[in-house]
Amino acid sequence: PGFTAGPCLFKDTMQLAAYCRHTFSLGHAAMLVNETMPDALLELARRELAREGRTLAGARCGILGMAFKPDNDDVRESLAFKLRRLLLWEGADVTCTDIYVRREGFVELPQLLERCELIFVGCPHREYKDLAFRDSHRIFDCWGAFPPRAAPSAPPRPAAAAAAAAAAAA
């Protein structure tokens, strides 16, 4: 589960492909699946917001963990950074944190939890295991690190919109 990037996936796949006279289609397919994981996570968020008539533009998104694998500070080839770029391209307000990685612009974990409505798990460090998310947080976790949660119910529609919808349905 999760983002399975890092420096070895590409290097090892290329070495095996060269050994197999460039017919290592399984390795190439694995790389394609892996590289599109951030896109798939983004699409889940898009669909959930679309049910409320919203987009990612202006959404307050947080990425929890930026390393390429849990419990270390190695960010080489981390797909959490690709996810960050994709969210920014969508117009989201993106906040990042990582218990092991210190970078300019990163915030501490409490700030991310306070500031963000959508939480994307970039890397599930063991320190995040017992986090208490608010009911209003929407968690997008391709690692399976956190138990699935029911999506929050859609906000009540204004009376005029509800009446128009009822009239259209009749």
C-alpha positions as CSV (number, residue, x, y, z in Angstrom):
1,P,0.0,0.0,0.0
2,G,0.9,3.6,-0.2
3,F,3.5,5.5,-2.3
4,T,6.3,3.1,-3.1
5,A,8.8,5.4,-4.7
6,G,12.2,6.2,-3.4
7,P,15.5,6.1,-5.3
8,C,15.7,2.3,-5.7
9,L,12.5,1.6,-7.6
10,F,13.6,3.4,-10.8
11,K,17.2,2.3,-10.5
12,D,16.4,-1.3,-9.9
13,T,13.8,-1.5,-12.6
14,M,16.2,0.0,-15.1
15,Q,18.9,-2.5,-14.1
16,L,16.5,-5.4,-14.5
17,A,15.2,-4.1,-17.8
18,A,18.7,-3.8,-19.1
19,Y,19.4,-7.4,-17.9
20,C,16.2,-8.6,-19.7
21,R,17.1,-6.8,-22.9
22,H,14.5,-4.1,-22.2
23,T,11.6,-6.5,-22.1
24,F,10.9,-6.1,-18.4
25,S,7.3,-4.9,-18.9
26,L,6.2,-5.9,-15.3
27,G,8.8,-3.5,-13.9
28,H,7.7,-0.7,-16.2
29,A,4.0,-1.3,-15.4
30,A,4.9,-1.2,-11.6
31,M,6.6,2.2,-12.1
32,L,3.6,3.6,-14.0
33,V,1.2,2.5,-11.3
34,N,3.4,3.9,-8.6
35,E,3.9,7.2,-10.4
36,T,0.1,7.7,-10.8
37,M,-0.7,7.0,-7.1
38,P,-0.7,10.8,-6.3
39,D,-3.1,11.4,-9.2
40,A,-5.4,8.7,-8.0
41,L,-5.5,10.2,-4.5
42,L,-6.1,13.6,-6.0
43,E,-9.0,12.2,-8.0
44,L,-10.6,10.7,-4.8
45,A,-10.5,14.2,-3.3
46,R,-11.9,15.8,-6.4
47,R,-14.9,13.4,-6.5
48,E,-15.7,13.9,-2.8
49,L,-15.6,17.6,-3.1
50,A,-17.7,17.5,-6.4
51,R,-20.5,15.9,-4.5
52,E,-20.8,19.2,-2.6
53,G,-20.4,21.3,-5.7
54,R,-16.8,22.2,-4.7
55,T,-13.4,21.9,-6.3
56,L,-9.9,21.7,-4.9
57,A,-9.3,25.4,-5.7
58,G,-9.0,27.2,-2.4
59,A,-9.4,24.0,-0.3
60,R,-7.2,23.8,2.7
61,C,-5.1,20.7,2.2
62,G,-2.5,19.2,4.4
63,I,0.1,16.5,3.6
64,L,1.0,14.4,6.6
65,G,4.5,13.1,6.1
66,M,6.8,13.9,3.2
67,A,9.5,11.2,3.4
68,F,9.5,8.4,0.9
69,K,9.1,5.7,3.5
70,P,8.0,5.7,7.2
71,D,10.2,6.6,10.1
72,N,13.1,8.3,8.4
73,D,14.0,11.6,6.9
74,D,14.9,10.5,3.3
75,V,12.8,12.5,0.8
76,R,14.6,11.2,-2.4
77,E,11.9,10.6,-5.0
78,S,9.1,10.9,-2.5
79,L,5.7,11.0,-4.2
80,A,4.4,13.2,-1.4
81,F,6.2,16.1,-3.2
82,K,4.4,15.2,-6.4
83,L,1.1,15.2,-4.6
84,R,2.0,18.6,-3.3
85,R,2.6,19.9,-6.8
86,L,-0.6,18.5,-8.1
87,L,-2.6,20.0,-5.3
88,L,-1.0,23.4,-5.9
89,W,-1.8,23.1,-9.7
90,E,-5.4,22.6,-8.7
91,G,-5.4,25.8,-6.7
92,A,-5.4,24.3,-3.3
93,D,-3.9,25.9,-0.3
94,V,-1.3,23.3,0.7
95,T,0.4,22.8,4.1
96,C,3.0,20.1,4.7
97,T,4.5,18.6,7.8
98,D,6.8,15.7,8.6
99,I,8.1,14.7,12.0
100,Y,11.5,13.8,10.6
101,V,11.9,16.3,7.8
102,R,12.5,20.0,8.4
103,R,12.1,22.2,5.3
104,E,11.3,25.9,4.8
105,G,7.5,26.3,4.7
106,F,6.7,23.1,6.6
107,V,4.6,23.6,9.7
108,E,4.4,21.6,13.0
109,L,1.7,18.9,13.1
110,P,-0.8,20.8,15.4
111,Q,-0.8,23.7,12.9
112,L,-1.5,21.4,10.0
113,L,-4.4,19.7,11.9
114,E,-5.8,23.1,12.9
115,R,-5.5,24.7,9.5
116,C,-6.5,22.0,7.0
117,E,-9.8,20.4,6.1
118,L,-8.4,17.7,3.8
119,I,-5.6,15.6,5.1
120,F,-3.5,13.5,2.7
121,V,-1.3,10.8,4.2
122,G,2.1,11.2,2.3
123,C,4.0,9.0,4.7
124,P,2.6,7.2,7.8
125,H,5.4,7.7,10.4
126,R,4.7,5.7,13.6
127,E,4.3,9.0,15.5
128,Y,1.1,9.6,13.6
129,K,-0.5,6.3,14.5
130,D,-2.6,7.6,17.3
131,L,-3.6,11.0,15.9
132,A,-7.0,12.2,16.8
133,F,-8.6,13.8,13.7
134,R,-11.5,16.1,14.0
135,D,-14.9,14.9,12.6
136,S,-14.6,17.6,9.9
137,H,-11.3,16.3,8.6
138,R,-11.4,14.3,5.4
139,I,-8.6,11.8,5.3
140,F,-7.1,10.5,2.0
141,D,-4.9,7.6,3.0
142,C,-3.5,5.3,0.3
143,W,-1.3,3.5,2.9
144,G,-4.2,2.1,5.0
145,A,-2.6,3.6,8.1
146,F,-5.8,5.0,9.5
147,P,-9.2,3.3,9.7
148,P,-11.7,4.4,7.0
149,R,-14.1,7.1,8.2
150,A,-17.5,8.0,6.8
151,A,-17.5,11.1,4.7
152,P,-19.0,14.1,6.5
153,S,-22.6,14.7,5.4
154,A,-23.1,17.5,2.9
155,P,-23.9,20.9,4.4
156,P,-27.6,21.8,4.4
157,R,-28.7,23.5,1.2
158,P,-30.3,26.9,1.3
159,A,-34.1,26.7,1.3
160,A,-34.4,28.2,-2.2
161,A,-32.0,25.6,-3.7
162,A,-33.8,22.8,-1.9
163,A,-37.2,24.0,-3.1
164,A,-35.9,24.3,-6.7
165,A,-34.4,20.7,-6.5
166,A,-37.8,19.4,-5.2
167,A,-39.7,21.1,-8.0
168,A,-37.3,19.8,-10.6
169,A,-37.7,16.3,-9.2
170,A,-41.5,16.5,-9.3
